[in-house]
Amino acid sequence: MSTPFFERWFANHFINRIGHKTAFAFAMLLCMLWSATAALRTPAEPMAPAVASHEWPSEWDGAALRPLALSDVEQRFADRFPGAIGRMTDGTQTLVMREVSQPTRMLHPAADCYRALGYRIEQARLERDARERMWRCFVAQRHGAQKIRVCERIVDARGTAFTDTSSWYWAAASGQSHGPWQAVTVARPI
């Protein structure tokens, strides 16, 4: 006795549907196992305190730098940061320097910090400075206050520069970039 067309179609469709769901579940299981294995093999980021005695540059682009104290929020962040954080000024702009000892997601774009503080970000773009260094720059403004021009870059131990923290992170995490890394953020009123 032959099976009617509809019953054959339904059986094939049902089997295909179960097969697809099974394949999807298997793929998800493999992803979870791969993530768990990677997490176990990668050492956790240490909660090392920022190095208070880190020696920062005494000048930036020919201008003398004066150290500034970290704010309470910055200090709490620095206490968990894998490296050291320093704030300085040359009288016209503020520099935040971070020496990073290992790949970390705690090093994130300055635009994220400014947005979190309520700033609107505009005119984001890549720019070269007078010394031919490439920077990621933007203008930040909060509630009609004075605008701030912010530029940032990350440089590895070999001198390779990154203007994107995600690119830096993946290059560092995969061993294509070696530290320690220096991340510099420069902010000045405009």
C-alpha positions in Angstrom: 0.0 0.0 0.0 1.5 3.4 -1.0 1.6 6.3 1.4 -0.3 9.3 0.3 1.7 12.3 -0.8 0.8 14.5 2.1 1.9 11.9 4.7 5.3 11.4 2.9 5.8 15.2 2.7 4.8 15.6 6.4 7.2 12.8 7.5 10.1 14.2 5.4 9.4 17.8 6.7 9.2 16.6 10.3 12.4 14.6 10.0 14.2 17.5 8.3 13.0 19.9 11.0 14.2 17.6 13.8 17.6 17.2 11.9 18.0 21.0 11.7 17.2 21.5 15.4 19.6 18.7 16.3 22.3 20.2 14.2 21.7 23.6 15.7 21.8 22.2 19.3 25.0 20.3 18.5 26.6 23.5 17.1 25.6 25.5 20.2 27.0 22.8 22.4 30.3 22.9 20.5 30.4 26.7 20.9 29.8 26.4 24.6 32.5 23.8 25.0 35.0 25.8 23.0 34.2 28.9 25.1 34.6 27.0 28.3 37.9 25.5 27.2 39.2 28.9 26.1 38.2 30.4 29.5 39.9 27.6 31.4 43.1 27.9 29.3 43.2 31.8 29.5 44.4 33.1 32.9 42.0 35.5 34.5 43.0 39.1 34.6 44.6 39.8 37.9 43.1 42.4 40.1 46.5 44.1 40.5 46.5 47.6 41.9 47.7 50.4 39.7 51.4 51.1 40.2 51.5 54.3 42.2 55.3 54.7 41.6 55.1 54.2 37.8 57.3 56.7 36.1 55.4 58.7 33.5 57.0 61.0 30.9 58.0 64.4 32.1 57.1 66.0 28.8 54.7 65.5 25.9 55.5 66.8 22.4 58.1 69.2 23.9 55.8 70.6 26.6 56.5 69.9 30.3 53.9 67.7 32.0 52.5 68.2 35.5 50.9 65.2 37.2 47.3 65.3 38.2 45.5 63.2 40.9 43.1 60.6 39.7 39.4 61.2 40.6 37.8 58.8 43.0 36.1 57.0 40.1 39.4 56.8 38.2 41.2 55.5 41.2 38.6 52.7 41.8 39.0 51.7 38.2 42.8 51.9 38.4 42.8 49.6 41.5 41.5 46.8 39.2 43.3 47.8 36.0 46.1 45.4 34.8 48.8 48.0 34.5 49.1 51.6 35.6 47.1 54.8 35.0 48.3 58.4 35.2 46.8 61.8 34.5 48.8 64.8 33.5 48.5 68.2 32.0 50.8 70.5 30.0 48.6 73.5 30.9 46.5 73.4 27.8 45.4 69.8 27.6 44.9 66.7 29.9 46.6 63.4 29.1 45.5 60.1 30.5 48.2 57.5 30.0 47.7 53.8 30.7 50.5 51.3 30.6 48.8 47.9 29.9 50.6 44.7 30.9 48.3 42.2 29.2 45.3 42.1 26.8 42.2 43.3 28.7 38.7 44.4 28.0 39.2 47.1 30.7 40.9 49.2 28.0 38.0 50.6 26.1 37.4 53.5 23.7 37.4 57.0 25.3 34.1 57.7 23.5 32.5 55.0 25.7 33.7 56.8 28.8 32.5 60.2 27.6 29.1 58.8 26.6 28.7 57.2 30.0 29.4 60.6 31.6 26.6 62.1 29.5 28.5 63.6 26.7 27.4 63.7 23.1 30.0 62.5 20.7 30.4 64.2 17.3 32.9 64.4 14.4 34.6 61.0 15.1 37.4 60.4 12.6 41.0 59.3 12.2 43.6 62.1 12.0 47.3 62.4 11.7 49.1 64.9 14.0 52.0 67.2 13.1 54.4 64.2 13.9 52.5 61.9 11.5 51.0 59.8 14.3 47.6 58.4 13.6 44.9 59.1 16.2 41.2 58.4 16.6 39.6 61.7 17.5 36.1 63.1 18.3 34.5 66.1 19.9 32.5 65.7 23.1 29.9 68.1 24.6 27.6 67.8 27.5 24.5 70.0 28.1 25.7 72.9 26.0 29.0 73.2 28.0 32.3 73.8 26.3 33.3 71.3 23.7 36.3 69.0 24.3 38.4 67.5 21.6 39.6 64.0 22.5 42.2 61.9 20.6 43.5 58.5 21.5 45.9 55.8 20.3 47.6 52.7 21.6 51.2 51.7 20.9 52.8 48.3 21.5 56.4 47.5 22.6 57.5 47.3 18.9 56.0 50.7 18.0 52.9 49.4 16.2 50.1 51.9 16.7 46.4 51.1 17.0 43.5 53.6 16.9 40.8 51.1 17.6 40.8 49.3 21.0 39.0 46.2 19.5 41.7 45.8 16.9 44.4 46.2 19.6 42.7 43.7 21.9 42.5 41.0 19.3 46.0 41.6 18.1 47.3 41.4 21.6 45.2 38.4 22.6 46.3 36.5 19.6 50.0 37.3 20.1 50.3 39.5 17.0 51.1 42.5 19.2 53.3 42.4 22.3 53.3 44.6 25.4 53.6 46.4 27.5 51.3 48.7 25.6 50.9 52.5 26.1 47.4 53.9 25.6 47.3 57.7 25.5 44.1 59.8 25.5 44.5 63.6 25.0 41.6 66.0 25.8 41.6 69.7 25.3 38.9 72.3 25.4 38.0 73.9 22.0 
